[in-house]
Amino acid sequence: MGTGYSAISSYSRVEIMRLLQERPQRAIPELVEATGLHANTVREHVQRLIDAGYVVAETEHRTMRGRPRVLYSAATGDDTSSPVAARRAEAAARRGDLLRRIYGSDAEPAAAMTTEALHQLDALVDDLGDAGFDPIVDERDLTVDLSPCPHAPSGARRGVLCGVHIGLMDAVLAQAGGPLRVEGIAPACDPAQCVVQLTADA
């Protein structure tokens, strides 16, 4: 289902995403200093993240002379929206609606499964598939099983990877619009196991 080479398949891009999730409105020189990467490499990574809908760029508003900087932020779907992510969410919702009309649903959906919530799940499954996951969604328990996690062998970096993925998942849900949000990852002894718990806003 995944593309095999997603926007976050590179740990350098994961690290840039972490920096932008921690603090928005960062310029390229700041990302270069934080990552130790060459400026052109950082620009390429940031562009790849913009193209995926994970990052947005804005031109700094300046009151003094000089060329304004371009500032980059993680797309949150709430405060910072990405037109790319919005188009992807709309396309996923259309595909999901079509599949539900054609195949129906064997499972009785949970009470939280409004049309908006279903469209959020459509967007989330699409995004996770593109990132190399094979998600299994339980609409009743509001869980997303990502096992086996393709990123589990990343050792010490696993905490950063999980944190960035949770932030991305929450942003995809927010961008799609609806009641669902990420609550967290269920604890597991086996690092290859990854079940994400969602929650529905009242």
N, CA and C atoms as a LAMMPS dump frame, in Angstrom:
ITEM: TIMESTEP
0
ITEM: NUMBER OF ATOMS
606
ITEM: BOX BOUNDS ff ff ff
-5.0000000000000000e+02 5.0000000000000000e+02
-5.0000000000000000e+02 5.0000000000000000e+02
-5.0000000000000000e+02 5.0000000000000000e+02
ITEM: ATOMS id mol type element x y z
1 1 1 N 0.82 -1.205 0
2 1 2 C 0 0 0
3 1 3 C 0.856 1.258 0
4 2 1 N 2.002 1.234 0.691
5 2 2 C 2.858 2.408 0.778
6 2 3 C 3.691 2.6 -0.456
7 3 1 N 4.263 3.788 -0.571
8 3 2 C 5.057 4.127 -1.73
9 3 3 C 6.482 3.618 -1.59
10 4 1 N 6.899 3.28 -0.385
11 4 2 C 8.254 2.802 -0.169
12 4 3 C 9.241 3.931 0.015
13 5 1 N 8.924 5.114 -0.479
14 5 2 C 9.816 6.256 -0.313
15 5 3 C 8.963 7.459 -0.002
16 6 1 N 8.582 7.582 1.253
17 6 2 C 7.675 8.648 1.652
18 6 3 C 8.468 9.889 2.044
19 7 1 N 7.728 10.949 2.307
20 7 2 C 8.357 12.208 2.713
21 7 3 C 9.105 12.057 4.027
22 8 1 N 8.734 11.078 4.832
23 8 2 C 9.416 10.91 6.119
24 8 3 C 10.23 9.624 6.167
25 9 1 N 10.627 9.125 4.986
26 9 2 C 11.455 7.918 4.963
27 9 3 C 12.898 8.22 5.336
28 10 1 N 13.286 9.467 5.308
29 10 2 C 14.641 9.881 5.668
30 10 3 C 14.642 10.375 7.11
31 11 1 N 15.617 9.887 7.908
32 11 2 C 15.661 10.346 9.298
33 11 3 C 15.96 11.841 9.37
34 12 1 N 16.682 12.377 8.4
35 12 2 C 16.947 13.825 8.388
36 12 3 C 15.637 14.6 8.288
37 13 1 N 14.701 14.111 7.461
38 13 2 C 13.404 14.789 7.369
39 13 3 C 12.598 14.609 8.646
40 14 1 N 12.718 13.445 9.266
41 14 2 C 12.051 13.232 10.557
42 14 3 C 12.581 14.241 11.578
43 15 1 N 13.891 14.435 11.584
44 15 2 C 14.501 15.383 12.528
45 15 3 C 14.031 16.816 12.239
46 16 1 N 13.942 17.185 10.975
47 16 2 C 13.436 18.52 10.624
48 16 3 C 11.979 18.653 11.055
49 17 1 N 11.181 17.606 10.851
50 17 2 C 9.785 17.643 11.305
51 17 3 C 9.711 17.819 12.811
52 18 1 N 10.57 17.099 13.54
53 18 2 C 10.576 17.226 15.006
54 18 3 C 10.848 18.671 15.409
55 19 1 N 11.829 19.284 14.775
56 19 2 C 12.175 20.675 15.092
57 19 3 C 11.004 21.613 14.808
58 20 1 N 10.322 21.396 13.681
59 20 2 C 9.206 22.269 13.311
60 20 3 C 7.958 22.002 14.152
61 21 1 N 7.797 20.763 14.621
62 21 2 C 6.684 20.471 15.528
63 21 3 C 6.935 21.1 16.897
64 22 1 N 8.205 21.109 17.32
65 22 2 C 8.544 21.693 18.626
66 22 3 C 8.375 23.205 18.624
67 23 1 N 8.8 23.84 17.535
68 23 2 C 8.682 25.294 17.458
69 23 3 C 8.5 25.717 16.008
70 24 1 N 7.389 26.352 15.688
71 24 2 C 7.143 26.772 14.307
72 24 3 C 7.959 28.006 13.93
73 25 1 N 7.809 28.397 12.683
74 25 2 C 8.403 29.606 12.114
75 25 3 C 9.924 29.621 12.234
76 26 1 N 10.52 28.578 11.688
77 26 2 C 11.982 28.493 11.66
78 26 3 C 12.466 28.751 10.239
79 27 1 N 13.577 29.458 10.139
80 27 2 C 14.193 29.736 8.845
81 27 3 C 15.223 28.647 8.542
82 28 1 N 15.619 28.555 7.274
83 28 2 C 16.585 27.544 6.849
84 28 3 C 17.884 27.606 7.658
85 29 1 N 18.486 28.773 7.876
86 29 2 C 19.746 28.797 8.653
87 29 3 C 19.608 28.165 10.045
88 30 1 N 18.467 28.35 10.667
89 30 2 C 18.227 27.758 11.988
90 30 3 C 18.147 26.232 11.897
91 31 1 N 17.486 25.728 10.844
92 31 2 C 17.394 24.283 10.65
93 31 3 C 18.765 23.694 10.296
94 32 1 N 19.557 24.442 9.546
95 32 2 C 20.917 24.009 9.204
96 32 3 C 21.745 23.872 10.472
97 33 1 N 21.67 24.872 11.336
98 33 2 C 22.441 24.849 12.581
99 33 3 C 22.001 23.7 13.48
100 34 1 N 20.701 23.458 13.558
101 34 2 C 20.18 22.41 14.446
102 34 3 C 20.481 21.004 13.943
103 35 1 N 20.54 20.833 12.618
104 35 2 C 20.734 19.488 12.068
105 35 3 C 22.163 19.201 11.645
106 36 1 N 22.94 20.25 11.373
107 36 2 C 24.299 20.05 10.886
108 36 3 C 24.357 19.696 9.41
109 37 1 N 23.229 19.773 8.718
110 37 2 C 23.166 19.457 7.292
111 37 3 C 23.493 20.695 6.464
112 38 1 N 23.888 20.502 5.218
113 38 2 C 24.145 21.604 4.294
114 38 3 C 22.825 22.313 3.989
115 39 1 N 22.889 23.601 3.744
116 39 2 C 21.686 24.402 3.496
117 39 3 C 20.879 23.861 2.318
118 40 1 N 21.537 23.46 1.235
119 40 2 C 20.808 22.933 0.075
120 40 3 C 20.095 21.626 0.416
121 41 1 N 20.728 20.802 1.243
122 41 2 C 20.104 19.545 1.67
123 41 3 C 18.867 19.834 2.51
124 42 1 N 18.982 20.8 3.423
125 42 2 C 17.833 21.173 4.259
126 42 3 C 16.705 21.703 3.379
127 43 1 N 17.043 22.549 2.399
128 43 2 C 16.011 23.074 1.497
129 43 3 C 15.29 21.948 0.754
130 44 1 N 16.058 20.966 0.27
131 44 2 C 15.446 19.834 -0.434
132 44 3 C 14.513 19.048 0.488
133 45 1 N 14.978 18.792 1.714
134 45 2 C 14.14 18.064 2.672
135 45 3 C 12.874 18.843 2.996
136 46 1 N 13.007 20.134 3.228
137 46 2 C 11.851 20.969 3.566
138 46 3 C 10.865 20.995 2.397
139 47 1 N 11.378 21.091 1.173
140 47 2 C 10.488 21.094 0.008
141 47 3 C 9.726 19.78 -0.101
142 48 1 N 10.405 18.687 0.182
143 48 2 C 9.739 17.372 0.143
144 48 3 C 8.612 17.318 1.186
145 49 1 N 8.848 17.897 2.362
146 49 2 C 7.832 17.932 3.424
147 49 3 C 6.67 18.856 3.051
148 50 1 N 6.968 19.946 2.358
149 50 2 C 5.91 20.846 1.876
150 50 3 C 5.057 20.12 0.836
151 51 1 N 5.727 19.432 -0.093
152 51 2 C 5.015 18.705 -1.152
153 51 3 C 4.103 17.618 -0.588
154 52 1 N 4.466 17.065 0.579
155 52 2 C 3.655 16.026 1.218
156 52 3 C 2.525 16.614 2.061
157 53 1 N 2.547 17.93 2.278
158 53 2 C 1.511 18.57 3.089
159 53 3 C 1.824 18.612 4.568
160 54 1 N 3.069 18.292 4.942
161 54 2 C 3.444 18.265 6.355
162 54 3 C 3.992 19.598 6.857
163 55 1 N 4.458 20.438 5.941
164 55 2 C 5.09 21.711 6.313
165 55 3 C 4.492 22.815 5.45
166 56 1 N 4.379 24.003 6.033
167 56 2 C 3.933 25.179 5.289
168 56 3 C 4.996 26.264 5.412
169 57 1 N 5.06 27.095 4.384
170 57 2 C 6.017 28.2 4.353
171 57 3 C 5.251 29.515 4.358
172 58 1 N 5.817 30.492 5.02
173 58 2 C 5.24 31.832 4.979
174 58 3 C 6.378 32.841 4.961
175 59 1 N 6.126 33.951 4.313
176 59 2 C 7.135 35.004 4.248
177 59 3 C 7.007 35.872 5.485
178 60 1 N 8.137 36.131 6.103
179 60 2 C 8.184 36.939 7.32
180 60 3 C 7.697 38.361 7.025
181 61 1 N 6.902 38.894 7.949
182 61 2 C 6.472 40.29 7.838
183 61 3 C 7.505 41.145 8.548
184 62 1 N 8.156 42.026 7.778
185 62 2 C 9.23 42.845 8.351
186 62 3 C 8.852 44.308 8.319
187 63 1 N 9.301 45.014 9.336
188 63 2 C 9.075 46.457 9.385
189 63 3 C 10.35 47.209 9.042
190 64 1 N 11.475 46.502 8.947
191 64 2 C 12.726 47.165 8.6
192 64 3 C 13.173 46.733 7.206
193 65 1 N 14.193 47.387 6.722
194 65 2 C 14.69 47.1 5.382
195 65 3 C 15.353 45.734 5.34
196 66 1 N 15.419 45.207 4.153
197 66 2 C 16.053 43.909 3.982
198 66 3 C 15.057 42.895 3.455
199 67 1 N 15.616 41.87 2.906
200 67 2 C 14.786 40.82 2.319
201 67 3 C 14.131 39.998 3.423
202 68 1 N 12.812 39.825 3.368
203 68 2 C 12.157 39.02 4.408
204 68 3 C 12.543 37.543 4.274
205 69 1 N 12.625 36.872 5.404
206 69 2 C 12.963 35.449 5.417
207 69 3 C 11.712 34.621 5.146
208 70 1 N 11.935 33.412 4.662
209 70 2 C 10.844 32.45 4.561
210 70 3 C 10.91 31.608 5.83
211 71 1 N 9.781 31.501 6.509
212 71 2 C 9.697 30.762 7.766
213 71 3 C 8.866 29.506 7.549
214 72 1 N 9.307 28.411 8.149
215 72 2 C 8.659 27.113 7.96
216 72 3 C 8.056 26.631 9.272
217 73 1 N 6.879 26.036 9.156
218 73 2 C 6.169 25.501 10.315
219 73 3 C 5.563 24.157 9.948
220 74 1 N 5.391 23.311 10.967
221 74 2 C 4.676 22.05 10.762
222 74 3 C 3.206 22.379 10.534
223 75 1 N 2.609 21.758 9.531
224 75 2 C 1.176 21.927 9.294
225 75 3 C 0.442 21.18 10.397
226 76 1 N -0.398 21.895 11.135
227 76 2 C -1.124 21.276 12.244
228 76 3 C -2.574 20.987 11.892
229 77 1 N -3.068 21.647 10.838
230 77 2 C -4.48 21.494 10.488
231 77 3 C -5.359 22.39 11.321
232 78 1 N -4.883 22.815 12.475
233 78 2 C -5.647 23.73 13.323
234 78 3 C -5.191 25.162 13.054
235 79 1 N -4.046 25.523 13.632
236 79 2 C -3.528 26.878 13.461
237 79 3 C -2.867 27.054 12.097
238 80 1 N -2.183 26.026 11.633
239 80 2 C -1.419 26.099 10.4
240 80 3 C -1.901 25.015 9.456
241 81 1 N -2.58 25.421 8.391
242 81 2 C -3.122 24.458 7.444
243 81 3 C -2.294 24.427 6.171
244 82 1 N -2.28 23.258 5.553
245 82 2 C -1.567 23.073 4.295
246 82 3 C -2.585 22.83 3.192
247 83 1 N -2.526 23.609 2.102
248 83 2 C -3.441 23.347 0.996
249 83 3 C -3.209 21.96 0.386
250 84 1 N -1.977 21.485 0.417
251 84 2 C -1.67 20.139 -0.091
252 84 3 C -2.382 19.093 0.762
253 85 1 N -2.275 19.232 2.092
254 85 2 C -2.923 18.285 3.003
255 85 3 C -4.44 18.347 2.855
256 86 1 N -4.983 19.54 2.634
257 86 2 C -6.434 19.679 2.447
258 86 3 C -6.889 18.935 1.195
259 87 1 N -6.136 19.074 0.096
260 87 2 C -6.487 18.365 -1.138
261 87 3 C -6.383 16.855 -0.954
262 88 1 N -5.34 16.406 -0.238
263 88 2 C -5.171 14.969 0.004
264 88 3 C -6.324 14.422 0.853
265 89 1 N -6.741 15.183 1.869
266 89 2 C -7.843 14.748 2.738
267 89 3 C -9.15 14.668 1.946
268 90 1 N -9.389 15.65 1.077
269 90 2 C -10.609 15.633 0.261
270 90 3 C -10.611 14.442 -0.702
271 91 1 N -9.458 14.168 -1.305
272 91 2 C -9.375 13.031 -2.232
273 91 3 C -9.585 11.712 -1.489
274 92 1 N -9.022 11.593 -0.29
275 92 2 C -9.191 10.373 0.51
276 92 3 C -10.656 10.19 0.901
277 93 1 N -11.334 11.27 1.255
278 93 2 C -12.749 11.193 1.623
279 93 3 C -13.593 10.739 0.428
280 94 1 N -13.288 11.264 -0.763
281 94 2 C -14.038 10.843 -1.962
282 94 3 C -13.835 9.356 -2.233
283 95 1 N -12.571 8.891 -2.129
284 95 2 C -12.293 7.462 -2.339
285 95 3 C -12.995 6.614 -1.294
286 96 1 N -12.938 7.063 -0.033
287 96 2 C -13.588 6.32 1.045
288 96 3 C -15.089 6.226 0.84
289 97 1 N -15.72 7.341 0.453
290 97 2 C -17.166 7.342 0.19
291 97 3 C -17.509 6.374 -0.938
292 98 1 N -16.696 6.397 -1.991
293 98 2 C -16.93 5.512 -3.125
294 98 3 C -16.821 4.043 -2.711
295 99 1 N -15.771 3.725 -1.959
296 99 2 C -15.587 2.34 -1.506
297 99 3 C -16.715 1.893 -0.583
298 100 1 N -17.179 2.787 0.291
299 100 2 C -18.286 2.422 1.189
300 100 3 C -19.574 2.208 0.4
301 101 1 N -19.786 2.994 -0.671
302 101 2 C -20.98 2.804 -1.504
303 101 3 C -20.905 1.48 -2.257
304 102 1 N -19.728 1.154 -2.742
305 102 2 C -19.568 -0.076 -3.536
306 102 3 C -19.594 -1.316 -2.655
307 103 1 N -18.799 -1.293 -1.572
308 103 2 C -18.622 -2.501 -0.764
309 103 3 C -19.44 -2.52 0.511
310 104 1 N -19.963 -1.374 0.923
311 104 2 C -20.698 -1.328 2.182
312 104 3 C -19.755 -1.548 3.347
313 105 1 N -20.303 -1.867 4.497
314 105 2 C -19.497 -2.112 5.691
315 105 3 C -20.131 -3.236 6.481
316 106 1 N -19.321 -4.251 6.801
317 106 2 C -19.812 -5.376 7.602
318 106 3 C -19.935 -4.991 9.07
319 107 1 N -19.023 -4.133 9.486
320 107 2 C -18.981 -3.77 10.904
321 107 3 C -19.99 -2.669 11.199
322 108 1 N -20.576 -2.765 12.387
323 108 2 C -21.46 -1.689 12.836
324 108 3 C -20.567 -0.595 13.404
325 109 1 N -20.614 0.602 12.842
326 109 2 C -19.681 1.633 13.287
327 109 3 C -19.967 2.099 14.706
328 110 1 N -18.945 2.596 15.353
329 110 2 C -19.088 3.147 16.702
330 110 3 C -19.918 4.421 16.636
331 111 1 N -20.415 4.825 17.791
332 111 2 C -21.274 6.009 17.853
333 111 3 C -20.554 7.247 17.329
334 112 1 N -19.228 7.284 17.476
335 112 2 C -18.456 8.46 17.068
336 112 3 C -18.256 8.538 15.56
337 113 1 N -18.684 7.519 14.823
338 113 2 C -18.392 7.465 13.402
339 113 3 C -19.371 8.288 12.583
340 114 1 N -19.272 9.579 12.748
341 114 2 C -20.012 10.497 11.893
342 114 3 C -19.332 10.496 10.523
343 115 1 N -19.953 11.12 9.568
344 115 2 C -19.332 11.236 8.243
345 115 3 C -17.978 11.92 8.357
346 116 1 N -17.911 12.964 9.191
347 116 2 C -16.637 13.682 9.367
348 116 3 C -15.566 12.76 9.941
349 117 1 N -15.937 11.927 10.916
350 117 2 C -14.969 11.008 11.512
351 117 3 C -14.508 9.967 10.501
352 118 1 N -15.438 9.451 9.695
353 118 2 C -15.053 8.492 8.652
354 118 3 C -14.09 9.13 7.662
355 119 1 N -14.345 10.384 7.307
356 119 2 C -13.451 11.086 6.383
357 119 3 C -12.077 11.323 7.023
358 120 1 N -12.053 11.555 8.323
359 120 2 C -10.76 11.677 9.011
360 120 3 C -9.978 10.369 8.911
361 121 1 N -10.667 9.26 9.142
362 121 2 C -10.004 7.955 9.049
363 121 3 C -9.541 7.669 7.628
364 122 1 N -10.334 8.073 6.642
365 122 2 C -9.919 7.913 5.249
366 122 3 C -8.587 8.631 5.013
367 123 1 N -8.503 9.878 5.468
368 123 2 C -7.286 10.676 5.28
369 123 3 C -6.115 10.056 6.027
370 124 1 N -6.383 9.566 7.243
371 124 2 C -5.321 8.981 8.056
372 124 3 C -4.782 7.697 7.426
373 125 1 N -5.669 6.827 6.983
374 125 2 C -5.243 5.568 6.369
375 125 3 C -4.44 5.847 5.097
376 126 1 N -4.902 6.802 4.305
377 126 2 C -4.179 7.189 3.087
378 126 3 C -2.766 7.666 3.423
379 127 1 N -2.673 8.561 4.391
380 127 2 C -1.377 9.137 4.756
381 127 3 C -0.442 8.071 5.322
382 128 1 N -0.964 7.218 6.19
383 128 2 C -0.138 6.164 6.779
384 128 3 C 0.321 5.169 5.712
385 129 1 N -0.546 4.868 4.77
386 129 2 C -0.156 3.981 3.674
387 129 3 C 0.981 4.567 2.868
388 130 1 N 0.902 5.867 2.606
389 130 2 C 1.977 6.541 1.873
390 130 3 C 3.282 6.55 2.664
391 131 1 N 3.18 6.499 3.99
392 131 2 C 4.374 6.518 4.848
393 131 3 C 4.958 5.124 5.062
394 132 1 N 4.375 4.111 4.415
395 132 2 C 4.938 2.771 4.504
396 132 3 C 4.275 1.866 5.524
397 133 1 N 3.233 2.35 6.196
398 133 2 C 2.503 1.533 7.158
399 133 3 C 1.395 0.761 6.454
400 134 1 N 0.905 -0.271 7.128
401 134 2 C -0.26 -1.017 6.648
402 134 3 C -1.289 -0.978 7.781
403 135 1 N -1.978 0.162 7.954
404 135 2 C -2.824 0.354 9.129
405 135 3 C -4.091 -0.483 9.119
406 136 1 N -4.475 -0.967 10.309
407 136 2 C -5.741 -1.655 10.506
408 136 3 C -6.536 -0.826 11.508
409 137 1 N -7.671 -0.307 11.067
410 137 2 C -8.466 0.589 11.893
411 137 3 C -9.616 -0.181 12.522
412 138 1 N -9.779 -0.006 13.828
413 138 2 C -10.937 -0.54 14.543
414 138 3 C -11.823 0.661 14.881
415 139 1 N -12.909 0.811 14.114
416 139 2 C -13.778 1.973 14.288
417 139 3 C -14.501 1.958 15.628
418 140 1 N -14.769 0.761 16.17
419 140 2 C -15.48 0.671 17.447
420 140 3 C -14.588 1.086 18.614
421 141 1 N -13.349 0.548 18.643
422 141 2 C -12.431 0.868 19.75
423 141 3 C -11.604 2.111 19.481
424 142 1 N -11.746 2.677 18.286
425 142 2 C -10.971 3.85 17.877
426 142 3 C -9.467 3.608 18.012
427 143 1 N -9.015 2.498 17.462
428 143 2 C -7.581 2.201 17.454
429 143 3 C -7.099 2.056 16.014
430 144 1 N -5.814 2.334 15.833
431 144 2 C -5.154 2.135 14.55
432 144 3 C -3.923 1.273 14.832
433 145 1 N -3.965 0.049 14.358
434 145 2 C -2.853 -0.882 14.565
435 145 3 C -1.873 -0.726 13.413
436 146 1 N -0.657 -0.335 13.747
437 146 2 C 0.386 -0.119 12.746
438 146 3 C 1.426 -1.231 12.78
439 147 1 N 1.097 -2.338 13.438
440 147 2 C 2.036 -3.457 13.582
441 147 3 C 2.077 -4.272 12.293
442 148 1 N 3.221 -4.787 11.923
443 148 2 C 4.51 -4.468 12.528
444 148 3 C 4.982 -3.093 12.049
445 149 1 N 5.557 -2.352 12.962
446 149 2 C 6.012 -1.005 12.63
447 149 3 C 7.244 -1.086 11.74
448 150 1 N 7.194 -0.494 10.559
449 150 2 C 8.361 -0.549 9.675
450 150 3 C 9.549 0.251 10.205
451 151 1 N 9.308 1.081 11.231
452 151 2 C 10.377 1.916 11.783
453 151 3 C 10.926 1.365 13.094
454 152 1 N 10.406 0.224 13.562
455 152 2 C 10.804 -0.337 14.859
456 152 3 C 12.303 -0.589 14.989
457 153 1 N 12.998 -1.047 13.946
458 153 2 C 14.434 -1.315 14.103
459 153 3 C 15.297 -0.067 14.294
460 154 1 N 14.687 1.112 14.38
461 154 2 C 15.46 2.346 14.447
462 154 3 C 16.115 2.593 15.797
463 155 1 N 15.984 1.673 16.749
464 155 2 C 16.703 1.744 18.018
465 155 3 C 16.432 3.002 18.803
466 156 1 N 17.508 3.725 19.13
467 156 2 C 17.409 4.896 20.002
468 156 3 C 16.567 6.003 19.373
469 157 1 N 16.459 5.998 18.074
470 157 2 C 15.682 7.032 17.395
471 157 3 C 14.186 6.764 17.444
472 158 1 N 13.786 5.606 17.944
473 158 2 C 12.389 5.221 17.921
474 158 3 C 11.5 6.245 18.629
475 159 1 N 11.966 6.763 19.764
476 159 2 C 11.168 7.753 20.494
477 159 3 C 10.883 8.991 19.659
478 160 1 N 11.904 9.467 18.944
479 160 2 C 11.728 10.637 18.075
480 160 3 C 10.785 10.294 16.932
481 161 1 N 11.001 9.132 16.302
482 161 2 C 10.147 8.709 15.193
483 161 3 C 8.69 8.603 15.624
484 162 1 N 8.448 7.955 16.77
485 162 2 C 7.072 7.802 17.264
486 162 3 C 6.445 9.161 17.535
487 163 1 N 7.206 10.048 18.163
488 163 2 C 6.687 11.38 18.468
489 163 3 C 6.311 12.154 17.217
490 164 1 N 7.184 12.096 16.204
491 164 2 C 6.908 12.796 14.947
492 164 3 C 5.693 12.186 14.254
493 165 1 N 5.623 10.838 14.225
494 165 2 C 4.48 10.189 13.575
495 165 3 C 3.168 10.525 14.277
496 166 1 N 3.171 10.567 15.598
497 166 2 C 1.959 10.935 16.338
498 166 3 C 1.548 12.363 15.977
499 167 1 N 2.526 13.27 15.921
500 167 2 C 2.224 14.649 15.53
501 167 3 C 1.653 14.737 14.125
502 168 1 N 2.227 13.96 13.205
503 168 2 C 1.73 13.948 11.829
504 168 3 C 0.315 13.38 11.755
505 169 1 N 0.066 12.294 12.502
506 169 2 C -1.265 11.69 12.503
507 169 3 C -2.304 12.674 13.042
508 170 1 N -1.956 13.343 14.122
509 170 2 C -2.888 14.312 14.705
510 170 3 C -3.156 15.457 13.732
511 171 1 N -2.111 15.892 13.01
512 171 2 C -2.274 16.967 12.032
513 171 3 C -3.162 16.524 10.875
514 172 1 N -3.001 15.276 10.41
515 172 2 C -3.837 14.758 9.324
516 172 3 C -5.301 14.73 9.775
517 173 1 N -5.552 14.257 10.994
518 173 2 C -6.923 14.219 11.509
519 173 3 C -7.508 15.625 11.61
520 174 1 N -6.718 16.571 12.116
521 174 2 C -7.197 17.95 12.259
522 174 3 C -7.454 18.573 10.896
523 175 1 N -6.549 18.321 9.943
524 175 2 C -6.702 18.882 8.606
525 175 3 C -7.982 18.369 7.943
526 176 1 N -8.307 17.09 8.155
527 176 2 C -9.507 16.504 7.558
528 176 3 C -10.772 17.073 8.193
529 177 1 N -10.683 17.541 9.432
530 177 2 C -11.821 18.157 10.11
531 177 3 C -12.796 17.141 10.644
532 178 1 N -13.018 17.142 11.936
533 178 2 C -13.933 16.201 12.561
534 178 3 C -13.573 16.011 14.017
535 179 1 N -14.236 15.066 14.685
536 179 2 C -14.093 14.918 16.135
537 179 3 C -12.877 14.119 16.595
538 180 1 N -12.202 13.398 15.695
539 180 2 C -11.149 12.474 16.125
540 180 3 C -9.807 13.168 16.323
541 181 1 N -9.114 12.74 17.385
542 181 2 C -7.758 13.205 17.69
543 181 3 C -6.965 12.006 18.178
544 182 1 N -5.653 12.106 18.136
545 182 2 C -4.796 11.049 18.667
546 182 3 C -4.711 11.209 20.181
547 183 1 N -4.96 10.11 20.893
548 183 2 C -4.818 10.12 22.351
549 183 3 C -3.417 9.689 22.75
550 184 1 N -2.839 8.706 22.03
551 184 2 C -1.489 8.25 22.331
552 184 3 C -1.241 6.867 21.772
553 185 1 N -0.056 6.35 22.067
554 185 2 C 0.315 5.006 21.634
555 185 3 C 0.159 4.075 22.823
556 186 1 N -0.489 2.929 22.599
557 186 2 C -0.633 1.94 23.666
558 186 3 C 0.741 1.376 23.996
559 187 1 N 1.076 1.264 25.292
560 187 2 C 2.375 0.712 25.66
561 187 3 C 2.473 -0.755 25.248
562 188 1 N 3.649 -1.157 24.792
563 188 2 C 3.859 -2.549 24.376
564 188 3 C 5.272 -2.969 24.739
565 189 1 N 5.424 -4.236 25.109
566 189 2 C 6.756 -4.761 25.412
567 189 3 C 7.562 -4.929 24.129
568 190 1 N 6.885 -5.277 23.062
569 190 2 C 7.539 -5.525 21.791
570 190 3 C 7.569 -4.228 20.985
571 191 1 N 8.767 -3.696 20.678
572 191 2 C 8.817 -2.426 19.954
573 191 3 C 8.231 -2.504 18.546
574 192 1 N 8.059 -3.71 18.021
575 192 2 C 7.459 -3.846 16.691
576 192 3 C 5.949 -3.661 16.746
577 193 1 N 5.37 -3.727 17.944
578 193 2 C 3.931 -3.541 18.112
579 193 3 C 3.637 -2.05 18.248
580 194 1 N 2.662 -1.589 17.52
581 194 2 C 2.3 -0.171 17.616
582 194 3 C 0.809 -0.045 17.384
583 195 1 N 0.09 0.297 18.451
584 195 2 C -1.348 0.549 18.356
585 195 3 C -1.598 1.962 18.854
586 196 1 N -2.172 2.766 17.985
587 196 2 C -2.463 4.16 18.306
588 196 3 C -3.908 4.265 18.73
589 197 1 N -4.12 4.9 19.874
590 197 2 C -5.474 5.109 20.398
591 197 3 C -5.963 6.487 19.973
592 198 1 N -7.142 6.494 19.363
593 198 2 C -7.767 7.765 19.016
594 198 3 C -8.838 8.09 20.043
595 199 1 N -9.26 9.325 20.046
596 199 2 C -10.358 9.731 20.909
597 199 3 C -11.243 10.674 20.12
598 200 1 N -12.526 10.741 20.495
599 200 2 C -13.473 11.618 19.822
600 200 3 C -13.834 12.775 20.737
601 201 1 N -13.713 13.996 20.226
602 201 2 C -14.119 15.164 21.004
603 201 3 C -15.618 15.081 21.28
604 202 1 N -15.995 15.591 22.429
605 202 2 C -17.418 15.559 22.792
606 202 3 C -18.208 16.485 21.904
